[in-house]
Amino acid sequence: MAVLSPAIERVFNAPLNDEQWSKLKAIMLQEGIYDKPDLRLDVEGMFYRMRVGRPWHDLPKQFGKWSSLYKKFNDWSMTGKWLRIFKAVGQHPDLEWIFIDEAISKLTNLVLGQLESIVRPLASAVQAIPVRFTWQ
């Protein structure tokens, strides 16, 4: 496994900030996901797993039982909840980060203003592509 610089490692391990969580939580509640006290921690654990690419059983203990988290993630995936959540989130992108071919580019406001006319149609086109996720 490649060794990442501390700055890159902070980006990959960065949790959702309160503003991001409030937006995501509202969408999740609309999808019928229960607002349990540990919902944010569960979602952070799922996102952490996706960011770092670790197997489910290697999740840090701070996220709770990996098997419970895996079952919940798999259930939300199989019932289409994650797909609907991602589509809803994609309706109002903040365009602070753009993921291109596994590389992450942080855009400044100046560059963002110049690329917005290109990125928005591209994002719409990508959202129109049907995708089926299978997680193991």
RATA-V923600 format. One record per residue. N is the residue number from 1. RES is the residue in three letters. PHI is phi in radians with two decimals (none if undefined). PSI is psi in radians with two decimals (NA if undefined). NEAR is the number of other C-alpha atoms within 8 Angstrom. Layout:
((N | RES | PHI | PSI | NEAR) (N | RES | PHI | PSI | NEAR))
This chain:
((1 | MET | none | 2.42 | 2) (2 | ALA | -1.22 | 2.55 | 3) (3 | VAL | -1.58 | 2.21 | 4) (4 | LEU | -1.69 | 2.61 | 6) (5 | SER | -1.16 | 2.75 | 6) (6 | PRO | -1.01 | -0.62 | 6) (7 | ALA | -1.15 | -0.76 | 6) (8 | ILE | -1.17 | -0.72 | 8) (9 | GLU | -1.04 | -0.69 | 9) (10 | ARG | -1.10 | -0.68 | 8) (11 | VAL | -1.10 | -0.82 | 7) (12 | PHE | -1.19 | -0.54 | 9) (13 | ASN | -1.71 | 0.09 | 9) (14 | ALA | -1.22 | 2.20 | 6) (15 | PRO | -1.32 | 2.97 | 5) (16 | LEU | -1.15 | 2.44 | 7) (17 | ASN | -1.41 | 3.00 | 6) (18 | ASP | -1.07 | -0.66 | 6) (19 | GLU | -1.15 | -0.81 | 6) (20 | GLN | -1.07 | -0.76 | 8) (21 | TRP | -1.11 | -0.73 | 10) (22 | SER | -1.10 | -0.67 | 8) (23 | LYS | -1.18 | -0.81 | 8) (24 | LEU | -1.15 | -0.71 | 10) (25 | LYS | -1.07 | -0.75 | 8) (26 | ALA | -1.04 | -0.73 | 8) (27 | ILE | -1.18 | -0.72 | 11) (28 | MET | -1.12 | -0.70 | 10) (29 | LEU | -1.13 | -0.62 | 10) (30 | GLN | -1.13 | -0.48 | 7) (31 | GLU | -1.48 | 0.07 | 9) (32 | GLY | 1.45 | 0.31 | 6) (33 | ILE | -1.49 | 2.20 | 7) (34 | TYR | -1.19 | 2.48 | 6) (35 | ASP | -1.52 | 1.30 | 6) (36 | LYS | -1.45 | 2.76 | 5) (37 | PRO | -0.99 | -0.51 | 5) (38 | ASP | -1.75 | 0.27 | 6) (39 | LEU | -1.03 | -0.81 | 9) (40 | ARG | -1.08 | -0.75 | 8) (41 | LEU | -1.11 | -0.69 | 8) (42 | ASP | -1.07 | -0.83 | 10) (43 | VAL | -1.13 | -0.71 | 8) (44 | GLU | -1.05 | -0.71 | 11) (45 | GLY | -1.11 | -0.73 | 11) (46 | MET | -1.12 | -0.79 | 11) (47 | PHE | -1.14 | -0.68 | 8) (48 | TYR | -1.03 | -0.80 | 10) (49 | ARG | -1.04 | -0.73 | 12) (50 | MET | -1.20 | -0.67 | 8) (51 | ARG | -1.17 | -0.80 | 8) (52 | VAL | -1.63 | -0.27 | 8) (53 | GLY | 1.30 | 0.32 | 6) (54 | ARG | -1.30 | 2.70 | 8) (55 | PRO | -1.12 | 2.69 | 7) (56 | TRP | -0.96 | -0.74 | 9) (57 | HIS | -1.22 | -0.14 | 6) (58 | ASP | -1.75 | 0.19 | 7) (59 | LEU | -1.11 | 2.50 | 11) (60 | PRO | -1.02 | 2.57 | 6) (61 | LYS | -1.10 | -0.37 | 7) (62 | GLN | -1.04 | -0.36 | 4) (63 | PHE | -1.57 | 0.02 | 11) (64 | GLY | 1.59 | -2.81 | 8) (65 | LYS | -1.23 | 2.16 | 7) (66 | TRP | -1.10 | -0.62 | 12) (67 | SER | -1.17 | -0.65 | 8) (68 | SER | -1.16 | -0.73 | 8) (69 | LEU | -1.14 | -0.73 | 12) (70 | TYR | -1.09 | -0.80 | 10) (71 | LYS | -1.06 | -0.75 | 8) (72 | LYS | -1.14 | -0.81 | 8) (73 | PHE | -1.05 | -0.80 | 9) (74 | ASN | -1.11 | -0.72 | 9) (75 | ASP | -1.07 | -0.82 | 8) (76 | TRP | -1.10 | -0.59 | 10) (77 | SER | -1.23 | -0.83 | 12) (78 | MET | -1.17 | -0.52 | 7) (79 | THR | -1.55 | 0.01 | 6) (80 | GLY | 1.45 | 0.10 | 8) (81 | LYS | -1.12 | -0.78 | 10) (82 | TRP | -1.08 | -0.73 | 8) (83 | LEU | -1.08 | -0.77 | 8) (84 | ARG | -1.17 | -0.65 | 9) (85 | ILE | -1.12 | -0.82 | 12) (86 | PHE | -1.13 | -0.65 | 8) (87 | LYS | -1.12 | -0.73 | 9) (88 | ALA | -1.14 | -0.75 | 9) (89 | VAL | -1.10 | -0.67 | 10) (90 | GLY | -1.20 | -0.26 | 9) (91 | GLN | -1.19 | -0.45 | 6) (92 | HIS | -2.34 | 1.14 | 6) (93 | PRO | -1.21 | 2.51 | 6) (94 | ASP | -1.54 | -0.24 | 5) (95 | LEU | 1.01 | 0.40 | 7) (96 | GLU | -1.26 | -0.66 | 7) (97 | TRP | -2.15 | 2.44 | 9) (98 | ILE | -2.22 | 2.22 | 9) (99 | PHE | -1.70 | 2.08 | 8) (100 | ILE | -2.23 | 2.00 | 7) (101 | ASP | 0.87 | 0.84 | 4) (102 | GLU | 1.16 | 0.12 | 5) (103 | ALA | -1.84 | 2.54 | 6) (104 | ILE | -1.94 | 2.26 | 8) (105 | SER | -2.16 | 2.11 | 8) (106 | LYS | -1.54 | 2.16 | 7) (107 | LEU | -1.70 | 2.36 | 10) (108 | THR | -1.41 | 2.87 | 7) (109 | ASN | -1.04 | -0.64 | 6) (110 | LEU | -1.10 | -0.88 | 6) (111 | VAL | -1.16 | -0.68 | 8) (112 | LEU | -1.02 | -0.75 | 10) (113 | GLY | -1.07 | -0.63 | 7) (114 | GLN | -1.32 | -0.55 | 7) (115 | LEU | -1.64 | -0.17 | 8) (116 | GLU | -0.99 | -0.68 | 8) (117 | SER | -1.18 | -0.38 | 7) (118 | ILE | -1.57 | -0.73 | 7) (119 | VAL | -1.24 | -0.75 | 8) (120 | ARG | -1.04 | -0.86 | 8) (121 | PRO | -1.10 | -0.62 | 8) (122 | LEU | -1.13 | -0.76 | 8) (123 | ALA | -1.09 | -0.69 | 9) (124 | SER | -1.12 | -0.71 | 8) (125 | ALA | -1.15 | -0.71 | 8) (126 | VAL | -1.16 | -0.67 | 7) (127 | GLN | -1.14 | -0.46 | 9) (128 | ALA | -1.34 | -0.22 | 6) (129 | ILE | -1.40 | 2.14 | 6) (130 | PRO | -1.25 | 2.35 | 5) (131 | VAL | -2.29 | 2.44 | 4) (132 | ARG | -2.09 | 2.18 | 4) (133 | PHE | -1.76 | 2.40 | 5) (134 | THR | -2.28 | 2.07 | 5) (135 | TRP | -1.92 | 2.44 | 4) (136 | GLN | -2.22 | NA | 2))
